[in-house]
Structures are given as C-alpha cells and as structure tokens.
Amino acid sequence: MRKALIATALLASLARPAAADEYTTYASLLVTPTGASDATRCDMMSLLNLPAAWHSGDAIVVMLTAGPAYDRQRDSLIAELLAEQAAVLEVSPSASPTCVGSGHWATPPATQAAALDMVFGGLRAARQAAGGGLVVAIGLGPEGSLALAAADEAEA
C-alpha cells in the first residue's frame, strides 16, 4: 500500500487532473488540535473529499496544504488519490483556527507546535470522526516539513 501511495504521488505531478468531481462527495469535518484544552477549544472546519465507492475503514489521506488557494499540483494529487479510492481530508495547519474561551473569540499564535497540534488533530478526526482505516499525512509545499515533523517521535 505504501508503494502505491508513493507511486500515486509521483505520477500526480505528471498527470492532468482526473474528472473525479462528479463522483466525489464533499463534506465538512471539524478538526480540533490535540493540544486544545477544555477552557479554550480551537476548531477548524476542513474539507473531506470522499470517492463514490469509499466505505468506513478505507484509506484517508490527510493533505496538509498552505491554504485553500487554487493549486494545479494539489488538485492533480487529490484527483489521483480519489481515483485510487482514498478519501482526502484537506487541512491547513498554518491557518489560525477559531478559538472560543471565556465567552470571547481569540486567535492563537501561529507556532510550529500549534501547527503540529492541528496535524495530529486532523489525523485523529480522519480516524475517529470520518471512520478511516489506514490514515496517512502528506505535506504539500511548505507544509511538507510538518508531515516529516509529525512522523518524528521526538516531536510527537
């Protein structure tokens, strides 16, 4: 499975976007960073792309992106992953989540630790809330270093 995901990621940079939109279901998934305390709950809505034949227990790729802006490479990779029947959860760890604490809205500081909390929150949401079986994180662009940091046991 690992080799198939790597091969898919490499081929996606060469392939044009597949016409998967008409067979894809889009859903919003609430992602809470793992470091969020009960006093200050920080949530972020993320986009979950589900292929037509996807069932609970199938693979989900947590795609770490810098933002929702149009990106041909990201869209091609998502289309290829959907064609392989893997769901894709788009998480932007560097974006500030909305936090509610003590009855007022706040924006937490953007730090590496806060971004990693969002990555781990995305992985947890993909597994627990969306029902994913195999769950992996792929960092695209500047967020690639976060995927590597999340795999480092010293960071976790």
C-alpha positions in Angstrom: 0.0 0.0 0.0 2.9 2.4 0.9 4.5 1.9 -2.6 1.1 2.5 -4.3 0.7 5.8 -2.4 4.2 6.9 -3.2 3.8 6.0 -6.9 0.5 7.8 -7.0 2.0 11.0 -5.5 4.9 10.9 -8.1 2.5 10.3 -11.0 0.2 13.0 -9.9 2.8 15.7 -10.6 2.9 14.4 -14.2 -0.8 13.7 -14.7 -3.5 16.2 -15.6 -6.5 16.4 -13.2 -8.9 13.5 -13.5 -12.6 14.2 -13.9 -13.4 12.9 -10.5 -15.6 15.8 -9.3 -18.9 14.3 -10.5 -18.2 11.1 -8.5 -16.9 12.7 -5.3 -18.9 13.6 -2.2 -17.7 16.7 -0.2 -18.2 17.0 3.5 -17.1 19.4 6.2 -15.2 17.8 9.1 -14.5 19.5 12.4 -10.8 19.3 13.3 -9.7 20.1 16.9 -6.0 20.4 17.6 -4.8 17.8 20.0 -3.3 20.4 22.3 -6.5 22.4 22.7 -7.6 22.5 26.4 -11.2 22.3 27.6 -11.0 26.0 28.6 -10.1 27.1 25.1 -11.4 24.9 22.3 -9.9 25.6 18.9 -11.7 24.1 16.0 -11.2 24.3 12.2 -13.5 23.1 9.5 -11.7 21.1 6.9 -12.9 19.7 3.6 -13.3 15.9 3.3 -13.3 14.5 -0.3 -14.9 11.1 -0.5 -14.8 8.9 -3.6 -18.1 7.3 -4.6 -17.1 3.8 -3.6 -15.5 4.8 -0.3 -16.6 3.0 2.9 -15.8 3.3 6.6 -12.5 1.5 7.2 -11.0 2.6 3.8 -7.9 4.8 3.5 -7.9 8.6 4.2 -5.0 10.9 3.2 -4.7 14.0 5.4 -3.4 16.5 2.9 -1.5 19.3 4.6 -1.7 22.5 2.5 -0.7 26.1 3.0 -4.2 27.4 2.1 -7.4 26.9 0.0 -6.0 28.8 -3.0 -6.1 27.1 -6.4 -3.0 24.9 -6.9 -2.8 22.7 -10.0 -0.3 20.3 -8.4 -2.5 19.8 -5.3 -5.6 19.4 -7.4 -3.9 16.8 -9.6 -2.7 14.9 -6.5 -6.2 14.9 -4.9 -7.7 13.7 -8.2 -5.3 10.8 -8.4 -5.8 9.8 -4.7 -9.6 9.9 -5.3 -9.2 7.7 -8.4 -7.4 5.2 -6.2 -10.4 5.2 -3.8 -8.7 7.0 -1.0 -10.5 9.8 0.8 -8.7 13.2 1.2 -9.0 15.5 4.2 -7.7 18.9 3.3 -6.1 20.5 6.5 -4.3 23.8 6.6 -2.2 23.7 9.7 -0.7 27.1 9.3 -4.1 28.8 9.2 -5.4 30.1 12.5 -8.3 28.1 14.0 -11.2 29.9 15.7 -10.9 29.6 19.4 -13.7 30.2 21.9 -12.7 30.7 25.5 -14.4 32.6 28.4 -17.2 33.7 26.1 -14.9 35.6 23.5 -13.3 34.7 20.3 -9.5 34.5 20.1 -6.8 33.6 17.5 -3.9 31.6 18.9 -0.3 32.4 17.9 0.9 30.5 14.8 3.8 28.4 16.0 5.3 25.1 14.9 3.8 23.4 18.0 0.3 24.7 17.2 0.6 23.6 13.6 1.7 20.1 14.7 -1.3 20.0 17.1 -3.5 20.7 14.0 -1.8 17.9 12.1 -2.4 15.4 14.9 -6.0 16.7 15.2 -6.5 16.1 11.5 -5.2 12.6 11.8 -7.5 11.9 14.8 -10.5 13.4 13.0 -9.8 11.2 9.9 -9.6 8.1 12.0 -12.3 8.7 14.7 -14.9 11.1 13.1 -14.6 10.0 9.5 -14.0 6.3 10.1 -10.8 5.9 8.1 -8.8 2.7 8.3 -5.4 3.5 7.1 -4.7 7.2 7.7 -1.6 8.9 6.4 -0.5 12.6 6.2 1.1 14.1 3.1 2.5 17.6 3.3 2.4 19.6 0.1 4.7 22.6 -0.5 5.8 24.5 2.7 3.7 22.1 4.8 5.8 19.1 3.8 8.1 19.7 6.7 5.2 19.4 9.1 4.4 15.9 7.8 8.0 14.9 8.5 8.0 16.5 11.9 4.7 14.7 12.8 6.5 11.4 12.0 9.4 12.3 14.3 8.9 10.6 17.7 10.7 13.5 19.5 8.0 15.9 18.2 5.1 13.6 19.0 
